[in-house]
Amino acid sequence: MTKIYLIRHAEAEGNLYRRVHGHYDGDITPRGCKQIALLSERFRGVRVDAVYASDLRRTQKTAGALLRDRPLSLNIEPRLKEIGMGIWEDSPWGNVGYDQPEQLRYFSNDPDKWSVAGCEPFPQLRARMTGVLAELAERHEGQTLACFSHGMAIRALVSGLRDIPSDRIYETPHGDNTCVAAITYSGGRADIAYFNDNRHLPPAVSTFAGQSWWRERRMTFDASNLRIIPMDISEEARLYADCYRDSWRTAHGSLKGFSEEPYLRQAEKAVKKSPLSLMKALSGDDFAGIIELDTERGAELDAVWISFLYLTPGLRGNKLGVQLVGHAVSVCRKLGRNALRLHVAEENKSALAFYRKLGFTAVGTENGIVCPLLLLEMKLS
């Protein structure tokens, strides 16, 4: 008999920023690092003879939880990787749900019917996962393995072993980051002792504790997933200026020192540098915010500069701003850069708390028009 602990990776960029990451090689978040530490404690003293992970960094870093204090090396097994999402890769889930609602319904509720350009068919994923786990069980007969994989990949494997058809995939719910399944293989038969077990995560560290989409039996469009699309500054200059004015007043308590003209010129230059530099966020069809980047400023430091990040007042405090930061991370990676930088007024306590929670740290102080500005930086690896 072989025992396999099948473990989902810790919280990664796609989970936090609400972006489609299948084969996209996103990194672990600060909360994901806390989850890894708790997973390590859960398995303290548990026998593990070999550790496998997919060829993506989020599983390999999570596997470190079980390599601590064990004289084991990590085995890379590409067949444990997540489903390939084709043209959806690194798109915001809000864009996917708005532009292709039927395909998103299939993906969530009847994945055998899901098909987008370049994707890996769900039956192929199920066969891949079933085959590799059976092969590893035979190779390590009589041992205990830890295999680190991904959410949809694990869901495909577990639903297949439980003989759950595609149109009843809801009977195998989504699992939290670092959730554990225990499966035994004996005589060619696989038995699941448990799955989606996240008992080691307190609510403050659980990804799912702060999200609700996974609770739905049959999932539809999630309005908390923002669409992020290009902003036409020539047509929407008034909207941009009004948002900047509101942001200035929120940060400083007044409009002292504010003039919209230099910021409008800055936005026009940003769009000329890169079409992804000025984007607006929408909740469905309703305006939600703006993310503006300067792809030249900070280039010599291997960074991308966040010039402006704005959410409408009614959406603040709902954990949606991270999705705008997610766009900045995506652009930064496309350019081969390694960091994000921005200024925040020292007196803007809510903004400072927001960025620090995401992993930004202060690396300097500069004089601003109204007050000192902290220079914040977040490394991407």
C-alpha positions as CSV (number, residue, x, y, z in Angstrom):
1,M,0.0,0.0,0.0
2,T,1.1,3.5,-0.8
3,K,-0.2,6.6,0.9
4,I,-0.2,9.9,-0.9
5,Y,-0.8,13.3,0.6
6,L,-2.0,15.5,-2.3
7,I,-1.6,19.1,-1.4
8,R,-2.6,22.3,-3.1
9,H,-0.1,25.1,-3.3
10,A,-0.2,28.1,-0.9
11,E,-1.9,31.3,-1.9
12,A,-0.3,32.6,-5.1
13,E,-0.6,35.8,-7.2
14,G,-3.5,34.5,-9.2
15,N,-5.6,33.7,-6.1
16,L,-4.9,37.1,-4.6
17,Y,-5.2,39.3,-7.7
18,R,-8.2,37.3,-9.1
19,R,-6.4,36.5,-12.4
20,V,-6.4,33.3,-14.4
21,H,-3.2,31.4,-13.7
22,G,-3.0,27.9,-15.0
23,H,0.4,27.3,-16.6
24,Y,1.3,31.0,-15.8
25,D,4.1,30.9,-13.3
26,G,2.9,33.2,-10.6
27,D,4.7,33.5,-7.2
28,I,3.6,32.9,-3.6
29,T,2.0,35.9,-1.7
30,P,2.9,37.1,1.8
31,R,-0.1,35.2,3.2
32,G,0.9,32.2,1.2
33,C,4.2,32.2,3.1
34,K,2.3,32.1,6.4
35,Q,0.2,29.2,5.1
36,I,3.4,27.3,4.2
37,A,4.7,27.7,7.8
38,L,1.4,26.3,9.2
39,L,1.5,23.4,6.7
40,S,5.0,22.6,7.9
41,E,3.7,22.5,11.5
42,R,0.8,20.2,10.5
43,F,3.2,17.7,9.1
44,R,5.8,17.9,11.9
45,G,6.6,14.3,12.9
46,V,4.5,12.8,10.0
47,R,6.4,10.2,7.9
48,V,7.1,11.3,4.4
49,D,9.4,9.3,2.2
50,A,9.4,11.4,-1.0
51,V,8.2,14.8,-2.1
52,Y,7.0,15.7,-5.6
53,A,5.8,19.0,-7.0
54,S,4.7,20.4,-10.4
55,D,7.2,22.4,-12.4
56,L,5.6,25.7,-11.4
57,R,7.2,27.9,-8.6
58,R,4.0,28.1,-6.5
59,T,4.0,24.3,-5.8
60,Q,7.8,24.1,-5.5
61,K,7.9,26.8,-2.8
62,T,4.9,25.2,-1.0
63,A,6.8,21.9,-1.0
64,G,9.4,23.5,1.1
65,A,7.0,23.1,4.0
66,L,7.7,19.3,4.0
67,L,11.4,19.5,3.1
68,R,12.3,21.4,6.2
69,D,14.0,19.1,8.8
70,R,13.8,16.2,6.4
71,P,16.8,14.7,4.5
72,L,14.8,14.7,1.2
73,S,15.2,16.4,-2.2
74,L,12.4,17.8,-4.3
75,N,11.3,15.7,-7.3
76,I,9.8,17.9,-10.2
77,E,6.9,16.2,-11.9
78,P,5.5,18.3,-14.7
79,R,2.3,16.1,-14.9
80,L,1.2,17.5,-11.6
81,K,0.8,21.0,-13.0
82,E,-2.4,23.0,-13.3
83,I,-4.8,22.8,-16.2
84,G,-3.6,24.9,-19.2
85,M,-6.0,27.8,-19.6
86,G,-5.1,28.8,-23.2
87,I,-6.0,32.3,-24.2
88,W,-7.4,33.0,-20.7
89,E,-4.0,32.8,-19.1
90,D,-3.2,35.9,-16.9
91,S,-6.6,37.5,-17.8
92,P,-8.6,39.0,-14.9
93,W,-11.4,36.6,-14.0
94,G,-13.8,39.6,-14.3
95,N,-12.8,40.0,-18.0
96,V,-13.3,36.3,-18.7
97,G,-16.7,36.2,-16.9
98,Y,-17.9,39.3,-18.8
99,D,-16.6,38.4,-22.3
100,Q,-17.2,34.6,-22.2
101,P,-19.9,34.0,-19.6
102,E,-21.0,30.6,-21.1
103,Q,-17.5,29.2,-21.2
104,L,-16.9,30.4,-17.6
105,R,-20.2,28.6,-16.5
106,Y,-18.9,25.4,-18.2
107,F,-15.5,25.7,-16.6
108,S,-17.0,26.1,-13.1
109,N,-20.0,23.7,-13.4
110,D,-19.5,21.2,-16.2
111,P,-15.8,21.4,-17.3
112,D,-16.0,18.6,-19.8
113,K,-17.9,21.1,-22.0
114,W,-15.3,23.9,-21.5
115,S,-13.3,24.8,-24.5
116,V,-11.3,28.0,-25.3
117,A,-8.4,28.5,-27.8
118,G,-5.2,26.8,-26.6
119,C,-6.7,25.2,-23.5
120,E,-6.1,21.7,-22.1
121,P,-9.4,19.8,-22.2
122,F,-10.7,18.8,-18.7
123,P,-10.9,15.0,-19.6
124,Q,-7.2,15.2,-20.6
125,L,-6.3,16.8,-17.3
126,R,-8.2,14.1,-15.4
127,A,-6.4,11.4,-17.3
128,R,-3.1,13.1,-16.7
129,M,-3.6,13.4,-12.9
130,T,-5.0,9.9,-12.5
131,G,-2.1,8.4,-14.5
132,V,0.7,10.2,-12.7
133,L,-0.6,9.5,-9.2
134,A,-1.1,5.8,-10.0
135,E,2.4,5.6,-11.5
136,L,4.0,7.3,-8.4
137,A,2.0,5.0,-6.1
138,E,3.4,1.9,-7.9
139,R,6.9,3.4,-8.0
140,H,6.9,4.0,-4.2
141,E,5.0,0.9,-3.0
142,G,4.9,0.7,0.7
143,Q,6.0,4.4,1.2
144,T,4.3,7.7,2.0
145,L,4.5,10.5,-0.6
146,A,3.6,14.2,-0.5
147,C,2.6,15.5,-4.0
148,F,2.1,19.3,-4.5
149,S,-0.3,20.3,-7.2
150,H,-3.1,22.8,-8.1
151,G,-6.7,23.5,-7.4
152,M,-8.4,22.4,-10.7
153,A,-5.9,19.5,-11.1
154,I,-6.7,18.1,-7.7
155,R,-10.4,18.6,-8.3
156,A,-10.2,16.7,-11.5
157,L,-8.3,13.8,-9.8
158,V,-10.6,13.6,-6.8
159,S,-13.8,13.9,-8.8
160,G,-12.5,11.1,-11.1
161,L,-11.7,8.8,-8.2
162,R,-15.1,9.4,-6.8
163,D,-16.8,8.7,-10.1
164,I,-18.4,12.2,-10.1
165,P,-19.5,13.2,-13.6
166,S,-18.6,16.6,-15.0
167,D,-22.1,18.1,-14.7
168,R,-22.0,17.3,-10.9
169,I,-18.5,18.7,-10.3
170,Y,-20.0,20.7,-7.4
171,E,-20.0,17.5,-5.4
172,T,-16.2,17.9,-5.3
173,P,-15.9,21.5,-4.1
174,H,-12.9,23.8,-4.6
175,G,-10.2,23.5,-2.0
176,D,-8.5,26.2,0.0
177,N,-4.8,27.0,-0.5
178,T,-2.6,24.3,1.1
179,C,-5.6,22.0,1.6
180,V,-4.7,18.3,1.9
181,A,-6.2,15.1,0.5
182,A,-5.1,11.7,1.8
183,I,-5.3,8.9,-0.8
184,T,-4.2,5.3,-0.4
185,Y,-3.3,3.0,-3.4
186,S,-3.4,-0.7,-3.0
187,G,-3.7,-3.4,-5.6
188,G,-4.5,-0.9,-8.3
189,R,-7.3,0.6,-6.3
190,A,-7.4,4.2,-4.9
191,D,-9.3,5.2,-1.7
192,I,-9.8,8.7,-0.5
193,A,-9.6,9.1,3.3
194,Y,-10.3,12.9,3.1
195,F,-9.9,15.9,0.8
196,N,-10.0,19.7,0.9
197,D,-8.8,19.5,4.5
198,N,-7.5,22.9,5.7
199,R,-7.7,22.3,9.4
200,H,-4.2,23.8,9.9
201,L,-5.3,27.3,8.7
202,P,-7.0,29.7,11.1
203,P,-9.5,32.1,9.4
204,A,-7.0,35.0,9.5
205,V,-4.6,33.0,7.2
206,S,-7.1,31.1,5.1
207,T,-7.6,32.4,1.6
208,F,-11.1,31.1,1.4
209,A,-12.2,32.7,4.7
210,G,-12.0,36.1,2.9
211,Q,-13.7,35.0,-0.3
212,S,-17.3,33.8,-1.0
213,W,-17.3,32.6,-4.7
214,W,-16.4,29.1,-3.8
215,R,-19.4,28.6,-1.5
216,E,-21.8,28.6,-4.5
217,R,-23.0,25.1,-5.5
218,R,-23.4,26.2,-9.2
219,M,-21.2,29.2,-9.8
220,T,-22.1,32.1,-12.1
221,F,-20.5,35.5,-12.8
222,D,-18.8,36.9,-9.6
223,A,-19.3,40.7,-9.5
224,S,-16.4,41.0,-7.1
225,N,-14.1,40.2,-9.9
226,L,-13.3,43.4,-11.7
227,R,-12.9,43.9,-15.4
228,I,-9.7,45.8,-16.4
229,I,-9.7,47.4,-19.8
230,P,-7.8,50.3,-21.6
231,M,-8.9,53.8,-20.7
232,D,-9.2,56.3,-23.5
233,I,-7.8,59.5,-22.0
234,S,-8.9,61.6,-25.0
235,E,-12.5,60.6,-24.4
236,E,-12.4,60.2,-20.6
237,A,-10.2,63.1,-19.5
238,R,-12.9,64.6,-17.3
239,L,-13.4,61.3,-15.5
240,Y,-9.7,60.8,-15.0
241,A,-9.3,64.4,-13.6
242,D,-12.3,64.0,-11.3
243,C,-10.8,60.7,-9.9
244,Y,-7.4,62.3,-9.3
245,R,-9.1,65.2,-7.5
246,D,-11.0,62.9,-5.3
247,S,-7.9,60.8,-4.6
248,W,-5.9,64.0,-3.7
249,R,-8.6,65.2,-1.3
250,T,-8.8,61.7,0.3
251,A,-5.0,61.6,0.8
252,H,-4.4,65.2,2.0
253,G,-7.8,66.3,3.4
254,S,-8.0,69.3,1.0
255,L,-7.2,70.3,-2.6
256,K,-4.2,72.4,-1.5
257,G,-1.5,72.1,-4.1
258,F,-3.6,70.2,-6.6
259,S,-3.7,71.0,-10.4
260,E,-5.2,68.6,-12.8
261,E,-3.2,69.6,-15.9
262,P,0.1,68.0,-15.1
263,Y,-1.6,64.7,-14.3
264,L,-3.6,64.7,-17.5
265,R,-0.4,65.3,-19.5
266,Q,1.3,62.5,-17.5
267,A,-1.6,60.1,-18.4
268,E,-1.3,61.1,-22.1
269,K,2.4,60.3,-22.1
270,A,1.8,57.0,-20.3
271,V,-0.5,55.7,-23.0
272,K,2.0,56.6,-25.7
273,K,4.6,54.6,-23.9
274,S,2.4,51.5,-23.5
275,P,-1.2,50.7,-24.2
276,L,-1.4,48.8,-20.9
277,S,-0.2,51.8,-18.9
278,L,-3.6,53.4,-18.4
279,M,-6.5,51.1,-17.5
280,K,-9.9,51.5,-16.0
281,A,-11.6,48.9,-13.8
282,L,-15.3,48.1,-14.1
283,S,-17.7,46.1,-11.9
284,G,-19.9,44.7,-14.7
285,D,-20.6,47.8,-16.6
286,D,-20.1,50.2,-13.7
287,F,-16.9,52.3,-13.4
288,A,-14.9,51.1,-10.5
289,G,-11.4,52.6,-10.7
290,I,-8.1,53.4,-12.5
291,I,-4.6,52.0,-12.5
292,E,-1.9,54.1,-14.2
293,L,1.7,52.9,-14.7
294,D,4.9,54.6,-15.9
295,T,6.9,51.9,-17.7
296,E,10.0,54.1,-18.1
297,R,10.3,55.5,-14.6
298,G,12.3,53.1,-12.5
299,A,13.4,51.0,-15.5
300,E,17.1,51.5,-14.5
301,L,16.2,49.9,-11.1
302,D,14.4,47.0,-12.8
303,A,11.1,48.3,-11.6
304,V,7.7,49.6,-13.0
305,W,6.2,52.7,-11.4
306,I,2.6,52.9,-10.2
307,S,1.6,56.5,-10.9
308,F,-2.0,56.3,-9.8
309,L,-4.3,53.7,-8.3
310,Y,-7.9,54.7,-7.6
311,L,-11.1,53.0,-6.5
312,T,-14.5,54.7,-6.3
313,P,-15.5,55.5,-2.7
314,G,-18.3,52.9,-2.6
315,L,-15.9,50.1,-3.4
316,R,-13.1,51.0,-1.0
317,G,-12.6,48.6,1.9
318,N,-13.9,45.6,-0.1
319,K,-10.4,44.2,-0.9
320,L,-10.8,45.1,-4.6
321,G,-7.8,47.3,-4.9
322,V,-5.5,44.2,-5.0
323,Q,-6.9,43.4,-8.5
324,L,-5.5,46.7,-9.8
325,V,-2.1,45.9,-8.3
326,G,-2.5,42.6,-10.0
327,H,-2.5,44.4,-13.4
328,A,0.7,46.2,-12.4
329,V,2.3,42.9,-11.5
330,S,1.3,41.4,-14.8
331,V,2.8,44.3,-16.8
332,C,5.9,44.2,-14.7
333,R,6.4,40.5,-15.5
334,K,5.8,41.0,-19.2
335,L,8.6,43.6,-19.2
336,G,10.9,41.3,-17.4
337,R,11.1,43.7,-14.4
338,N,11.5,42.6,-10.8
339,A,9.8,45.2,-8.7
340,L,6.9,47.7,-8.4
341,R,7.5,51.2,-6.9
342,L,5.2,54.1,-5.9
343,H,4.9,57.1,-3.7
344,V,2.4,57.3,-0.8
345,A,1.8,60.4,1.4
346,E,3.0,59.7,5.0
347,E,-0.4,61.0,6.2
348,N,-2.4,58.6,4.1
349,K,-2.6,55.8,6.7
350,S,-5.2,53.6,4.9
351,A,-3.1,53.5,1.7
352,L,0.0,52.7,3.6
353,A,-1.7,49.8,5.4
354,F,-3.1,48.5,2.1
355,Y,0.3,48.4,0.3
356,R,2.2,47.0,3.3
357,K,-0.3,44.1,3.6
358,L,0.6,43.3,0.0
359,G,4.3,43.2,0.7
360,F,5.4,46.7,-0.1
361,T,8.1,48.1,2.1
362,A,9.5,51.7,2.6
363,V,12.8,52.2,0.9
364,G,13.1,56.0,1.1
365,T,11.4,59.3,1.7
366,E,11.0,62.2,-0.7
367,N,9.5,65.7,-0.5
368,G,6.0,66.1,-1.9
369,I,4.0,69.2,-2.8
370,V,2.0,69.0,0.4
371,C,3.8,66.5,2.7
372,P,6.6,64.0,2.8
373,L,6.2,61.0,0.5
374,L,7.2,57.5,1.3
375,L,8.9,55.5,-1.5
376,L,7.5,52.0,-1.4
377,E,8.7,48.9,-3.2
378,M,7.5,45.4,-3.7
379,K,9.9,42.8,-5.1
380,L,8.4,40.2,-7.4
381,S,10.8,37.4,-6.6
